[in-house]
Amino acid sequence: MKQTYRTRHDQLGNTITAASVDLIKVYEQALHEFQCYRLDPVATVRAALDRDPTFAMGQVLHGYLHLLGTEPSGFPVAAASLGAAQAAPANPRERAHIRALGHLVRHQWRAAGGVLEDIAIEYPRDPLALQVGHLVDFYTGDSRMLRDRIARALPDWSPNLPGYHAVLGMHAFGLEETGFYDRAEAAGRYAVELERRDAWAWHAVTHCMEMQGRREQGIAWLRCDTDAWSSDNFFAVHNWWHLALFYLDQGEIETALALFDGPIHGAGSALILDLIDASAMLWRLHLRGVPLGDRWQAVADAWLPHAAAGNYAFNDAHAMMAFVGAERSGAAASILETQAGIALEAGDNADFTREVGAAVTRAIFAFGIGDYAETVRLLRPVRNRAHRFGGSHAQRDLLDLTLIEAALRDGQRALARALIAERSDLKHMSPANRELMGRLEVEQRRAA
């Protein structure tokens, strides 16, 4: 039976091409789930597509959802959604989304971000353009656009509009990444008041506390309503990881390990975003000399299928941590070989790899074989531009910690002192920073 299409409107007033109002409602439910990072937005939008595979925005959302986790297996699924969307009836705004999806399928992050920017300028109440654009800014390390992409749209939003909490939560994270911590925290808290289950808003407030070294408040914030951000939430692992960071900074190693063995990696998730958190937590513990037993082995096993994926340099660095920790020399060599080839190519990930990723991944490898001087040599030139290969300030802090530890182990005490002083200036009450300075002073007395 031939579908009858007409121009309809979503609940925010955007025109949308759909065969029925019911399809739009299912699409909006999937979008809400995506905004809160909970339940299963893929299954929800799939239900709409099962009813009408020519629903353009349903195919667009389905494609985006398969790309934004940087899973290599998601690209062919997204490519199929792209093909279906290209053949579907669509209006100009929807056609622009289809172009953005096409760029992402081809690993063209920056071009996709530009198209999404133009959509949001013309249609500031397009929540999907704002959210996907925000995540593209995160993956490309564009902290200013993390903030300003959302700030541009804010005048067109108000608390009575559905999804306003998500816009506030995204703005909060952009404010935090650009150092406006008080405004960021206020916006994030307000977002949570409006939508208790908005995991991104919880995450934005948590980042403020992490960057300011407010350990006790960070623990209290995340502990006050764990169900809100962890129940049926596919972003839960990352927020549990943040909670473990607070305990780790306090020196509560056993609590951090318990969180790793429980909600961070106890279920053995093989999703790349979860593996990044698992690698990052174990590497921090590894730098401290904490015995980790066989924990590295399970994480390395999960990374193994992606050793030669070469689709995102930030992932490569975290896979290398696992292979170094688990002493998987073959897998480590595979990453280095893949990155060497990627660096000769064109495209965004080639830029990420050339500018930062290759040096970081080789530095981690060098640390693993005890070549601490090489680790220092590789990390020093790139740490101040490391945002260019994505991640947050909190995630990239691992590079500074690795550089400090390598300097200490290589006997570069003047450099280590400078780096620890720099770190302590930002988090002067941090027990972990005091511990690093104490180690340095012991080393200096021994050398005297």
C-alpha positions in Angstrom: 0.0 0.0 0.0 1.4 3.4 -1.0 2.0 5.8 1.9 0.5 9.2 1.8 2.9 11.9 3.0 2.1 15.4 4.1 3.9 18.1 5.8 3.3 17.8 9.6 4.9 19.4 12.6 6.8 18.0 15.6 6.0 19.2 19.1 8.6 22.0 18.7 7.1 23.4 15.5 9.6 21.9 13.0 8.1 20.6 9.8 8.6 16.9 9.4 7.7 14.5 6.6 5.8 11.5 7.9 2.9 9.3 6.9 1.2 9.7 10.3 1.3 11.6 13.5 1.9 8.4 15.4 5.2 7.9 13.6 6.3 11.4 14.8 5.3 10.5 18.4 7.5 7.4 18.3 10.4 9.4 16.8 10.0 12.0 19.6 10.0 9.3 22.2 13.3 7.9 20.7 14.7 11.4 20.7 13.8 11.9 24.4 15.5 8.7 25.2 18.6 9.8 23.4 18.5 13.2 25.2 18.5 11.4 28.5 20.9 8.6 27.4 18.5 6.0 28.7 16.4 3.0 27.7 16.9 2.0 24.0 16.4 4.8 21.5 17.6 2.5 18.7 14.8 0.0 19.4 12.3 2.8 19.7 13.1 4.4 16.4 13.4 1.0 14.8 9.8 0.4 15.8 8.8 3.4 13.7 11.0 2.3 10.8 9.4 -1.2 10.9 6.1 0.5 10.2 7.5 2.9 7.6 11.1 2.5 6.3 10.7 5.6 4.2 10.3 7.8 7.2 13.4 10.1 6.6 14.0 11.5 10.0 13.6 8.1 11.6 16.3 6.8 9.3 18.5 9.8 10.1 18.2 9.3 13.8 18.8 5.5 13.4 22.0 6.3 11.5 23.2 8.9 13.9 22.7 6.5 16.9 24.9 3.9 15.2 27.7 6.3 14.6 28.0 8.4 17.8 29.5 5.6 19.8 32.4 5.3 17.4 31.8 1.5 17.0 33.3 0.2 13.8 30.3 -2.1 13.4 27.9 0.9 13.4 29.1 2.3 10.1 27.5 -0.2 7.7 24.2 0.0 9.6 24.4 3.8 9.4 25.2 3.6 5.7 22.1 1.5 5.1 20.0 4.1 6.9 21.6 6.8 4.8 20.6 5.1 1.6 17.1 4.7 2.8 16.9 8.3 3.9 18.3 9.5 0.6 15.5 7.7 -1.3 12.7 9.0 1.1 10.5 12.1 0.8 12.1 14.9 2.8 12.0 18.7 3.2 15.1 21.0 3.1 15.8 20.7 6.8 15.6 16.9 6.6 17.8 16.9 3.5 20.4 18.8 5.4 20.4 16.1 8.1 20.8 13.5 5.5 23.9 15.3 4.2 25.3 15.5 7.8 24.7 11.8 8.2 26.5 11.2 4.9 29.5 13.1 6.1 29.6 11.0 9.4 29.3 7.7 7.5 32.4 8.9 5.5 34.2 9.8 8.8 34.0 13.5 7.9 33.4 14.8 11.4 34.1 18.4 10.8 32.0 18.7 7.6 29.1 17.1 9.5 29.5 19.6 12.3 29.4 22.4 9.8 26.1 21.2 8.2 24.6 20.7 11.6 25.7 24.2 12.6 23.8 25.6 9.6 20.7 23.6 10.5 20.7 24.9 14.0 21.2 28.5 12.9 18.2 28.3 10.6 16.1 26.0 12.9 17.3 26.7 16.5 14.6 24.4 17.9 15.9 21.4 16.1 17.0 19.3 19.1 18.6 16.6 17.0 20.8 19.1 15.1 21.9 20.5 18.5 22.6 17.2 20.2 24.4 15.5 17.3 26.4 18.7 16.6 27.3 18.9 20.3 28.7 15.4 20.2 30.6 16.1 17.0 32.2 19.0 18.8 33.1 16.7 21.7 34.7 14.1 19.3 36.6 16.8 17.5 37.7 18.6 20.7 36.1 21.9 19.8 35.3 23.2 23.3 34.2 26.6 22.1 31.6 25.2 19.8 30.5 22.8 22.6 29.4 25.9 24.3 28.5 28.3 21.5 26.5 26.0 19.3 24.0 25.7 22.1 24.3 29.3 23.3 23.2 30.5 19.9 19.9 28.5 20.2 19.1 29.3 23.8 17.1 32.5 23.1 14.6 30.3 21.2 14.1 27.9 24.0 12.2 28.2 27.3 11.3 25.9 30.2 7.9 25.1 28.9 9.3 23.5 25.7 9.9 19.7 25.6 13.6 18.9 25.7 14.7 22.2 27.3 16.5 20.2 30.0 18.7 18.7 27.3 19.6 22.1 25.8 20.5 23.3 29.3 22.6 20.2 30.0 24.5 20.6 26.8 25.1 24.2 27.4 26.3 23.3 31.0 28.9 20.9 29.6 30.1 23.5 27.0 30.4 26.1 29.8 32.4 23.6 31.9 34.8 22.8 29.1 35.5 26.5 28.6 36.1 27.1 32.4 32.8 28.8 33.3 32.3 26.5 36.2 29.7 28.4 38.3 27.4 29.0 35.3 27.9 25.5 34.2 27.0 24.0 37.5 23.9 26.2 37.8 22.7 25.2 34.3 23.3 21.5 34.9 21.5 21.5 38.2 18.5 23.3 36.7 18.5 20.7 33.9 18.3 17.9 36.4 15.5 19.7 38.2 13.6 19.7 35.0 14.4 16.1 34.0 15.7 14.0 36.8 17.0 11.3 34.4 19.1 13.6 32.2 22.4 11.8 32.5 24.3 14.4 30.4 23.3 17.1 32.8 24.4 15.0 35.8 27.6 14.5 33.9 28.1 18.3 33.3 27.8 19.1 37.0 30.2 16.2 37.9 32.8 17.7 35.5 32.6 21.0 37.3 33.4 19.4 40.6 36.2 17.2 39.0 37.9 20.2 37.4 37.8 22.2 40.7 39.0 19.3 42.9 35.7 19.2 44.9 35.9 15.5 45.7 33.5 15.3 48.6 30.9 17.4 46.8 31.3 15.3 43.7 30.8 12.1 45.6 27.8 13.6 47.4 26.3 14.8 44.1 26.6 11.4 42.3 25.5 9.5 45.4 22.4 11.6 46.1 20.3 9.8 43.4 22.3 7.1 41.7 19.1 5.6 40.2 18.4 8.7 38.2 21.6 8.5 36.2 22.4 4.8 36.3 19.1 2.9 35.9 18.5 1.8 32.3 21.0 4.4 31.2 23.6 3.7 28.5 25.8 6.5 29.9 25.9 5.1 33.4 29.4 3.5 33.1 30.9 6.9 32.4 29.3 8.5 35.4 30.4 5.6 37.6 33.9 6.2 36.3 33.7 9.8 37.4 32.6 8.7 40.9 35.7 6.4 41.0 37.9 9.3 40.0 36.8 11.2 43.1 37.6 8.3 45.3 40.9 7.8 43.5 41.9 11.4 44.1 41.2 10.9 47.8 43.5 7.8 47.9 40.6 5.4 48.5 42.0 2.8 46.1 39.9 -0.1 47.3 36.7 1.8 46.7 37.9 2.8 43.2 38.7 -0.9 42.5 35.3 -2.0 43.8 33.6 0.4 41.4 35.8 -0.9 38.5 34.9 -4.5 39.4 31.2 -3.5 39.8 29.4 -1.0 37.6 32.4 0.1 35.5 33.5 -3.2 34.1 31.9 -5.9 36.1 29.4 -6.7 33.4 32.2 -6.9 30.8 30.7 -4.4 28.4 32.4 -4.5 25.0 31.1 -1.1 23.9 33.9 1.2 23.0 32.8 4.1 25.1 32.7 1.7 28.1 36.1 0.2 27.2 37.6 3.7 27.1 36.5 4.2 30.7 37.8 0.8 31.8 41.2 1.4 30.2 41.4 4.9 31.6 40.6 3.8 35.2 43.1 0.9 35.1 45.8 3.1 33.6 45.4 5.6 36.4 45.8 2.7 38.9 48.7 1.3 36.9 50.5 4.7 37.1 50.1 4.5 40.9 51.6 1.0 41.0 48.4 -0.6 42.2 48.4 -4.4 41.7 45.6 -5.1 39.2 45.7 -8.9 39.0 44.1 -10.1 35.7 41.8 -7.1 35.2 43.8 -5.9 32.2 43.3 -9.2 30.4 39.5 -9.0 30.1 39.7 -5.4 28.9 42.4 -6.2 26.4 40.3 -9.1 25.1 37.4 -6.8 24.5 39.7 -4.3 22.7 41.3 -6.9 20.5 38.7 -6.9 17.7 39.3 -3.1 17.3 43.1 -3.2 17.2 43.3 -2.5 13.5 40.0 -0.5 13.2 41.7 2.8 12.8 38.5 4.9 12.8 39.2 7.2 15.8 42.6 8.0 17.3 41.3 8.6 20.8 40.1 5.0 20.9 43.5 3.8 19.7 45.2 5.4 22.7 42.9 3.7 25.1 43.2 0.3 23.4 47.0 0.7 23.6 46.7 1.2 27.4 44.9 -2.2 27.6 47.4 -4.0 25.4 50.3 -2.5 27.4 48.7 -3.5 30.7 48.0 -7.0 29.5 51.3 -7.4 27.7 49.8 -8.0 24.3 52.7 -7.0 22.2 51.1 -8.2 18.9 48.0 -6.2 19.4 50.0 -3.2 20.4 52.1 -3.5 17.2 48.9 -3.7 15.2 47.7 -0.4 16.5 51.0 1.3 15.7 51.0 -0.2 12.2 47.4 0.9 11.6 48.1 4.4 12.8 51.2 4.7 10.6 49.0 4.0 7.6 46.2 6.3 8.7 48.6 9.2 9.1 49.5 9.0 5.4 45.8 9.4 4.4 43.5 12.3 4.1 40.5 12.9 6.4 39.7 14.0 9.9 41.0 10.9 11.7 44.2 11.2 9.8 44.5 14.7 11.2 43.6 13.5 14.7 46.3 10.9 14.4 49.0 13.1 12.9 48.4 16.0 15.3 48.1 14.1 18.5 47.0 10.5 18.4 50.1 8.8 17.1 52.4 10.5 19.6 50.1 9.7 22.5 49.7 6.0 21.4 53.5 5.6 21.0 54.1 7.3 24.3 51.9 4.8 26.1 53.7 2.0 24.3 57.0 3.5 25.3 55.9 3.7 28.9 54.9 0.0 28.8 58.4 -1.0 27.8 60.0 1.2 30.4 61.3 3.8 28.0 60.2 6.7 30.1 62.5 9.3 28.4 60.7 8.5 25.1 57.3 8.9 26.8 58.3 12.3 28.0 59.7 13.3 24.6 56.5 12.3 22.9 54.0 13.7 25.3 55.5 17.1 26.0 54.9 18.6 22.5 51.3 17.4 22.2 49.7 17.7 25.6 48.7 21.4 25.1 47.0 20.6 21.8 45.6 17.2 22.9 42.0 18.5 22.6 42.5 18.1 18.9 41.9 14.4 19.1 38.8 14.6 21.2 37.7 13.8 24.7 37.1 16.1 27.7 39.6 17.9 29.9 39.0 15.2 32.6 39.7 12.4 30.2 42.8 14.0 28.7 44.2 14.6 32.3 45.5 11.0 31.9 48.2 12.4 29.6 49.5 14.8 32.2 49.5 12.0 34.8 51.4 9.8 32.4 53.9 12.5 31.7 54.5 13.2 35.4 55.0 9.6 36.2 57.4 9.1 33.3 59.4 12.2 34.4 59.6 10.8 37.9 60.7 7.4 36.8 63.3 8.8 34.4 64.8 11.0 37.0 63.7 14.3 35.4 63.0 15.8 38.7 62.9 19.5 37.7 60.4 18.7 35.0 58.3 16.6 37.4 58.3 19.4 40.0 57.2 21.9 37.5 54.4 19.7 36.3 53.2 18.8 39.8 53.3 22.5 40.8 51.2 23.3 37.7 48.7 20.7 38.7 48.6 21.7 42.3 47.8 25.3 41.4 44.5 24.1 39.9 43.7 21.5 42.6 45.7 22.6 45.6 43.7 20.5 48.0 44.1 17.3 46.1 45.6 14.4 48.2 46.8 12.8 44.9 48.8 15.9 44.0 50.3 16.1 47.5 51.3 12.4 47.2 53.1 13.2 43.9 55.0 16.0 45.5 55.9 13.8 48.5 57.3 11.2 46.1 59.3 13.9 44.4 60.8 15.1 47.6 61.8 11.6 48.6 63.5 11.1 45.3 65.3 14.4 45.7 66.6 13.5 49.1 67.8 10.2 47.9 69.7 11.9 45.0 71.3 14.5 47.3 
